[in-house]
Amino acid sequence: MERMIIFCMLFFCSSMAQTAAPYKIAKYKQLLKTINLLETVVKDKDVELLHTPENPADGCLFTAVTCFQKGILKLQPENSQVNSTFMQTVKVLTRFTVINPRKCESSCESYEKKPPREFLESWAKLIKKVIR
């Protein structure tokens, strides 16, 4: 009887571990779609340049995501017709969280400033890197 309970617990735990990874990948893919949607409606001319993390070290993922989230709040919609879509998309991206595994030496200000579309493209590259 004890063996059966242990077997069931191991089976349950292993099945949960296998389903957790596809959920995260699906979440990241949805974020990637959201970023791509935002790229099409963001104003790219006469705007503030944003600190853009490119190729952050593995331990700096949390810092890079934080920089992207601070930068999104500075983005502007291309025109007033896309404002509601734009605001909803920004809200989705600011809710994205990453667990901070370790301290990072770099800060947002240490990254080069780039225009909004390049900023979003860099974020998309980071999400693709995380998916792999």
N, C-alpha and C positions, 0 to 999 in steps of 0.2 A: 504494500500500500504506500509506504514511504517513497519507494522508488518511482511509483507512478506519479505521485505529487511532484517530486523533483523533476521528473521528465516533463510534466505539463508546464511547470514553471520555466524550465529552460526553453521549451518550445515557444511559449508565449513571449519570453524576453527576446529570443532570436528573431521572431516574426516582427516584433515591434521595432527592433533595430533596422531591419530591412525596409520597413515602410517609412521610417523617419527620413532617410536620405532622399527618396524620390519627392517627398513633400517639400524639402528645402530646395531641391533643384527646380521644382515647379514654381516655387515662390520667387526664386532668382530670375527665372525666365519671364515671369509676369513683370518683375521690376524692369527687366530689359525692354519689354514691350512698352512699358510706361515711359521710360526714358526716351525711346524712339518716338513715341507720340509727342512728347514735350519738345523734341528737336524740331518738329514741323511747325510748332506754333509759337516758338520763343522769338523775341525781338533780338536781332543780332547786330544792328547798326546803332551807333550813338548810345552805347550802353557802357556800364562799368565793367572793366575786366575782372575776372574772378580767379582766385588762387586755385590752380588745377593740379591735383596730385596725379603724377604719372609714374607708373612702376614703383609703387611704394613697397618697402621691405615687408616681408611676411608678418612681422610683428606690428606693423604700422597700419594694418587694415582698418582698425577702429578709428584711428586719427584721420585716415583718408576719407572714410565714410562721413565722419563728422564735418570735415572740410566741405564735402559735396553738399551736405545738408544745410550748412550755413550759406553756401553759395546759391543754392536754389531759391532761398528767400529773397535774394537780390535780383532774380530773373524777372523779366517783364513780358507780358503777352505781346504778340506781334500787332494785334489790333483788338478793338473792343468786342468784336464778334466772337472771338475765341476765349474771352475772359473766364467764363464759367468752367469750360473744359480745362483751361490752364490752371485755375485755382484748385480744382479737384485733383488734377494730376500732381501738383505740387504737394498737396496734403498727403497723398499716398506715399510719395517719396520721402517726406519728412518722418513718416512713421516707421520706416525701415530701420532695424537695429542690428548691430553686430556685437557679439560678446567680446570684451576687451581681454585678450589672452595675456598680454604683457605690456610693459611700458614702451613707449616709442620716443625716440629722441627728437624727431622732427615735429614742427608745428605747421599749421595752415600757411602761415606767412612765409615759410621756407620754400613753398612751391611757386613756380612761375605763374604769372597772371595771363589768362587767355580769354578770348571772346566766348560768349555763352554756348554757341554750337560746339566749339572745340572742347569746352568744359564738359558738356553732356556726352560727347563722343568718348572722352577719356573715362567718364564714369561707366559708360557701357562696356569699355574694354576691361575695366576692373571687375565688373560683374561677370563677364565672360571668363575671366581668369579664375574667379571664385567657383564658377560652375565646373570647370575642368578639374 
